[in-house]
Amino acid sequence: MIDTHCHLFKEYYDNIEDIINKMKDNIIIVSGTNDEDNKEVINLCNKYSNVYGTIGIHPTEIDKISENSFEFIENNLKIPKIVGIGEIGLDYYWKNDNKEEQKNIFIRQIELAKKYNKAIVIHSREAISDTYDILNEYAKGLKIDIHCFSGSVEMANKFINIGCLLGVGGVLTFKNNVKLVEVIKNVELNKILLETDSPFLSPEPLRGKRNEPYNIIYVASKIAEIKNVSVEEVLKITTSNAISQFDLNVDL
Ligand code: NI
């Protein structure tokens, strides 16, 4: 199995090595959000064979960046284990008086992904229609992962129609999450990527505890239950989705 999105950084864990070893027969894609994380992503990729990474500037981190941040990203995109730019996007929940700046930085990173033919991993909070418009205008042809998708069935189909896959994690297991369950019912398994967003969003029955990549299994089980297929089937299809989405050179 492949956890396509998590943040295994020192800021959150003091036992990263154990957590990665627990996934030794599986793949983890670690996602950066700022200068510091992006450096940690590269180090983890160098140190552990089962770790791949994406680097990027998250919309809530744009006050901390400089030109060097973009240079760092561009210089490291040639590392084969850096398989995408992310997480990038728009977050109007956190701040909505800098929308133009957020959009510019988002678009600039999409252009970088195009230049180096890398996938993009999208964060969108209270900004789904602007996110869609930007992807539709600037990101056609790229491999796009809508991380932690939380929209309607209609919105899911709109994103899928422009070539996106939907990242699905622990939120799906939360009680009363009728909306996301409807999305899973209506979307083909080959459009879904499994993710944990560790250390955040632990699935039931571990909700509230610190999350880790191994917990992806709870998400797979919930999808299997909703779609009335086996967990093996969910893991097989979503693993192959992740391999092709991020051009991973692995055989699971
Ligand atoms: Ni994340």
Residues whose N, C-alpha, C, O or C-beta is under 5 A from the ligand:
A	BS01	NI	D197
